[in-house]
Amino acid sequence: MAKYQIGWMPGDGVGVDVMDAARIVLDKLGFDAEYVPGDIGWELWRTEANPLPDRTLEMLQGVDAALFGAITSKPKEEAEQELIDELRGKGHVYRSPIVRLRQEFNLKTNLRPCKGYPGNPLNFRDGLDLVVFRQNTEGLYMGIEYHPLPQDLRDRFSESHSAQMSRIADTANDDIAVSCRIFTRAGCQNIVRDAFEYAQKFGYKSVTVVEKPNVIRETSGLMVREARKVARDYPGIELWETNIDAMCMWLVKNPQDYGVLVASNMFGDIVSDLCAQLVGGLGFACSGNIGDDVAIFEPSHGSAPKYVGMNKVNPIAMILSAKMMLDYLGEKDMAERLEAAVAAVIAAGQVRTYDMGGSATTTEMAEAIAAKC
């Protein structure tokens, strides 16, 4: 029997290509695993009206960790139109399966390391080492939204926020959409503590909380207030506070000044993509969704439909996500060998995918990394 049971969810589009590439490298490392397939993605939405069926949720409860490729997501109206005929018009509503996974299994911590490996022609600056902790289950991604605006909710808003609502007094409910940004004290505390623990473990001198409390006073304010409390338990690490807009400017201007960043769900999503671009783009952007009992590792990029079947995209983000999985499982030696192999291939510069200015295929990049293992 294999040492590990690993959930295997390629998903859509190039997710299949990059997952196959990761498997080439994991096999070369001698990773002892049985890969348990899991259904997820757009084709399941089209044919079952459920992109994340119960059988996949059940599978994930029995594995040690899971790897996930990518999914296709589309707006509500387009999603409805792509259902097969017998499912259309039945009231089915598309919901992102990765967002649902995060909430079903309370994958509260999203960890996104962004490292500038020497030799990468896309680096903004060699040696950058940025890590984003993104609160993964709350905020705008909870999916509590309304369109049209229900009258009872409008009446409540008018009672408590009469000045603001008076500006749209002549706007019909059908012309108003509302999304709720919900934070909990525990959610803020947990993600900030995770960031400080990581900084302490790996020797970072600061943790920067990225929010907007001067405008979004209650939710961002709660995050910042809780961050200040948590910071007292880590006297050797400075807490820096920035607004999301200023953070984007400073990361472009002085990215080397920062190490560990922590933010709420939406702001963490935004700033982690910016950090990824500083070290080469989404082809290098790995991530982990980590809860108390389940962990799912994935690249940050999407399904890239225009590249489907071309064996073209950069698999390094997926391969580094597999490295994160190895770390999570305690396979430190394998994780270090895998990252060293990635770094060696990038530094050599002989094998580069299209985004790096080369012509290597997805498979060729994976084989080059496997050879260095």
C-alpha positions in Angstrom: 0.0 0.0 0.0 1.3 3.5 -0.9 2.4 5.7 1.9 0.1 8.6 0.9 -3.3 8.9 -0.6 -3.4 12.1 -2.7 -6.5 13.6 -4.2 -6.0 14.2 -7.9 -8.2 16.9 -9.5 -6.9 18.2 -12.8 -10.1 20.2 -13.5 -10.3 22.1 -16.8 -8.2 23.3 -19.6 -4.5 23.5 -19.0 -5.1 22.1 -15.5 -4.7 18.7 -17.1 -1.4 19.6 -18.7 0.2 21.0 -15.6 -1.0 18.2 -13.3 0.6 15.7 -15.7 3.8 17.7 -15.5 3.8 17.7 -11.7 3.3 13.9 -11.8 6.5 13.5 -13.9 8.5 15.3 -11.3 6.8 13.6 -8.3 7.5 10.2 -9.8 11.1 11.0 -10.4 11.5 12.1 -6.8 10.1 8.7 -5.7 7.1 10.1 -4.0 5.2 7.1 -2.7 1.5 7.9 -3.4 -1.7 6.5 -4.7 -3.5 9.3 -6.7 -7.2 9.2 -6.1 -9.2 10.9 -8.9 -11.7 13.6 -8.1 -14.3 15.1 -10.5 -14.4 18.8 -10.6 -14.9 21.5 -13.2 -16.9 23.0 -16.1 -17.9 19.9 -17.9 -19.6 18.6 -14.7 -21.4 21.9 -14.5 -22.6 21.5 -18.1 -23.8 18.0 -17.7 -24.8 17.7 -14.0 -25.4 21.3 -13.0 -22.8 20.8 -10.2 -19.1 21.5 -10.8 -18.2 19.9 -7.4 -20.2 16.7 -6.9 -20.6 15.0 -3.5 -18.4 12.1 -4.6 -15.5 14.5 -4.8 -16.2 15.9 -1.4 -16.3 12.4 0.0 -13.0 11.5 -1.6 -11.3 14.5 -0.1 -12.3 13.4 3.4 -10.2 10.3 3.0 -6.9 11.6 1.5 -3.7 13.0 3.1 -3.7 16.0 0.8 -4.9 17.0 -2.7 -3.5 18.6 -5.9 -5.8 20.7 -8.0 -5.1 22.0 -11.5 -7.5 24.8 -12.7 -11.1 25.5 -13.4 -13.1 27.5 -15.9 -15.6 29.9 -14.4 -18.1 32.2 -16.2 -20.7 34.8 -15.2 -24.2 33.6 -14.1 -26.0 34.2 -17.5 -23.2 32.5 -19.5 -23.1 29.6 -17.2 -26.8 29.1 -17.5 -26.6 29.1 -21.3 -23.9 26.3 -21.3 -26.0 23.8 -19.4 -27.3 20.9 -21.5 -30.9 21.4 -22.7 -32.6 19.3 -20.0 -30.9 21.2 -17.2 -31.4 24.7 -18.6 -34.1 26.9 -17.0 -34.3 24.7 -13.8 -33.0 27.3 -11.4 -29.4 26.0 -11.2 -26.9 28.6 -10.2 -23.2 28.2 -10.9 -20.9 28.6 -7.9 -17.1 28.4 -8.0 -16.0 24.9 -6.9 -12.7 26.1 -5.4 -14.5 28.7 -3.4 -16.9 26.1 -2.2 -14.1 23.7 -1.3 -12.5 26.4 0.8 -15.7 26.9 2.7 -16.8 23.2 2.9 -13.5 22.2 4.5 -12.8 25.5 6.3 -9.5 25.9 4.3 -9.1 29.1 6.2 -5.4 29.8 5.3 -4.3 30.5 1.7 -0.6 30.6 1.5 1.1 32.0 -1.6 4.9 32.2 -1.7 6.4 34.3 -4.4 10.2 33.8 -4.9 12.4 35.5 -7.5 14.7 32.6 -8.7 18.0 33.9 -10.2 18.1 33.6 -14.0 14.4 34.1 -14.6 14.2 36.7 -17.4 10.8 37.8 -16.1 11.9 38.7 -12.6 11.4 42.2 -11.5 14.3 41.7 -9.2 16.3 38.5 -8.4 16.1 37.4 -4.8 12.7 38.6 -4.0 11.1 36.5 -1.3 7.5 37.5 -0.7 4.8 35.4 1.1 1.2 36.3 1.1 -1.2 35.0 3.7 -4.8 35.4 2.5 -7.8 34.8 4.6 -9.6 32.2 2.6 -13.2 31.7 3.7 -14.6 35.1 4.6 -15.0 38.6 3.1 -16.6 39.1 -0.3 -16.0 35.4 -1.2 -18.6 34.2 1.2 -21.0 34.6 -1.7 -23.8 36.5 0.2 -25.1 38.7 -2.6 -28.4 40.1 -3.7 -29.8 41.2 -7.1 -32.3 42.6 -7.2 -32.1 44.2 -3.8 -34.9 42.8 -1.6 -37.2 45.4 -0.3 -37.0 44.4 3.3 -33.2 44.7 3.1 -33.5 48.1 1.4 -35.8 49.3 4.2 -33.2 48.2 6.8 -30.5 50.0 5.0 -32.6 53.1 4.8 -33.2 53.0 8.5 -29.6 52.6 9.5 -27.9 54.5 6.6 -30.4 57.1 5.5 -27.9 59.6 4.1 -26.2 57.0 1.9 -29.4 55.4 0.7 -31.0 58.8 -0.1 -28.5 59.1 -3.0 -30.1 56.2 -4.7 -33.6 56.8 -3.6 -34.8 57.0 -7.2 -33.0 53.8 -8.3 -35.3 50.7 -8.6 -34.5 47.5 -6.7 -33.9 45.7 -10.0 -31.1 48.1 -10.7 -29.2 47.6 -7.4 -26.8 44.7 -6.6 -25.4 44.1 -3.1 -22.4 42.0 -2.0 -21.7 41.5 1.7 -18.2 41.7 3.1 -18.2 39.7 6.3 -15.3 39.3 8.7 -15.2 37.5 12.0 -12.8 38.2 14.9 -11.6 34.6 14.8 -11.0 34.7 11.1 -8.9 37.8 11.4 -7.0 36.4 14.4 -6.2 33.1 12.8 -4.8 34.4 9.5 -2.7 37.0 11.3 -1.3 34.5 13.7 -0.5 32.1 10.8 1.5 34.9 9.2 3.4 35.7 12.4 4.2 32.1 13.1 5.6 31.7 9.6 7.6 34.9 10.0 9.0 33.6 13.2 9.8 30.1 11.9 11.6 31.4 8.8 13.3 34.5 10.1 11.3 37.3 8.6 11.6 40.6 10.4 8.2 42.1 9.7 4.6 41.2 8.9 2.6 43.7 6.9 -1.2 43.8 7.2 -2.8 45.1 4.0 -6.3 46.5 4.4 -8.2 49.8 3.9 -9.4 50.8 7.4 -9.6 54.5 6.7 -12.6 53.8 4.3 -13.9 50.3 5.1 -13.9 51.0 8.8 -15.6 48.1 10.3 -14.3 45.1 8.4 -10.7 46.3 7.6 -10.8 48.0 11.0 -11.4 44.7 12.7 -8.5 43.0 10.8 -6.1 45.8 11.8 -7.2 45.9 15.4 -6.8 42.2 15.8 -3.4 42.2 14.1 -2.2 44.7 16.7 -3.3 42.4 19.4 -1.6 39.3 17.9 1.6 41.2 17.2 2.1 41.6 21.0 2.9 37.9 21.2 5.8 38.3 18.7 8.0 41.0 20.1 10.9 40.3 17.7 8.7 40.9 14.6 7.4 44.3 13.5 3.8 44.8 12.5 3.5 47.2 9.5 0.1 48.5 8.4 -0.6 49.6 4.8 -3.6 50.4 2.7 -4.2 48.1 -0.3 -3.8 50.9 -2.9 -0.5 52.2 -1.3 0.7 48.6 -1.0 0.4 48.0 -4.7 2.5 51.1 -5.4 5.2 50.3 -2.8 5.5 46.7 -4.0 6.3 48.0 -7.5 8.6 50.6 -6.1 10.4 48.8 -3.2 9.4 45.1 -3.2 12.6 44.1 -1.4 11.4 46.0 1.7 8.7 43.4 2.4 8.5 39.8 3.3 5.3 38.4 4.9 2.0 40.1 3.9 -1.4 39.3 5.4 -4.7 40.4 4.1 -8.4 39.6 3.8 -9.8 37.4 1.0 -10.2 39.9 -1.8 -7.2 42.1 -1.0 -5.1 39.0 -0.5 -6.2 37.8 -4.0 -5.2 41.1 -5.5 -1.9 41.6 -3.8 -0.8 38.0 -4.3 -1.2 38.4 -8.1 0.9 41.5 -8.0 3.6 39.7 -6.0 3.5 36.8 -8.5 4.1 39.2 -11.4 7.2 40.6 -9.6 8.8 37.2 -9.7 7.8 36.2 -13.2 4.0 35.9 -13.5 1.3 33.4 -12.7 3.4 30.6 -14.3 5.5 30.7 -11.1 2.6 31.4 -8.6 2.0 28.4 -6.4 -0.5 28.3 -3.5 -1.9 26.1 -0.7 -5.4 26.1 0.8 -4.9 24.8 4.3 -7.4 23.8 7.0 -7.3 21.8 10.1 -8.0 18.4 8.4 -7.8 19.0 4.6 -5.2 20.8 2.4 -5.4 21.4 -1.3 -2.5 22.7 -3.3 -3.0 24.5 -6.7 -1.3 27.0 -9.0 -2.9 30.5 -8.9 -3.5 30.7 -12.7 -6.7 29.8 -14.5 -7.6 27.2 -17.0 -6.3 29.2 -20.0 -8.8 27.8 -22.6 -6.9 29.3 -25.6 -3.9 27.0 -24.8 -5.9 23.8 -24.3 -4.3 20.8 -26.1 -1.2 22.8 -27.0 1.1 21.4 -24.3 2.4 25.0 -24.1 2.0 26.6 -20.6 4.5 26.9 -17.9 4.0 24.1 -15.3 6.4 25.6 -12.6 3.5 27.0 -10.6 1.9 23.6 -10.4 5.2 21.9 -9.6 6.0 24.4 -6.9 2.5 23.7 -5.5 3.5 20.0 -5.3 6.6 21.2 -3.4 4.3 22.9 -0.9 2.3 19.7 -0.6 5.5 17.8 0.2 6.4 20.3 2.9 2.9 19.9 4.4 3.3 16.2 4.5 6.7 16.5 6.2 8.7 15.3 3.2 11.3 18.0 3.7 14.1 16.3 1.8 11.9 15.8 -1.3 10.6 19.3 -1.1 14.1 20.7 -1.0 15.3 18.6 -3.9 12.3 19.6 -6.0 12.8 23.4 -5.3 16.5 23.1 -6.0 15.7 21.4 -9.3 13.3 24.2 -10.3 15.9 26.8 -9.4 18.7 24.9 -11.3 16.6 24.8 -14.5 15.6 28.4 -14.3 19.3 29.4 -13.6 20.6 27.4 -16.6 18.2 29.1 -18.9 18.3 26.3 -21.5 14.7 25.2 -21.1 12.1 28.0 -21.2 8.4 27.9 -21.9 6.8 30.6 -24.1 6.2 33.0 -21.2 9.9 33.0 -20.5 10.8 33.7 -24.1 11.5 30.1 -25.1 9.8 27.3 -27.0 9.9 24.4 -24.6 6.6 22.5 -24.1 4.9 21.9 -20.7 6.2 18.3 -20.8 9.8 19.4 -21.7 9.9 21.8 -18.8 8.7 19.0 -16.4 11.2 16.5 -17.8 14.1 19.1 -17.4 13.1 19.6 -13.7 12.8 15.9 -13.2 16.2 15.3 -14.6 17.7 17.8 -12.0 16.0 16.0 -9.2 
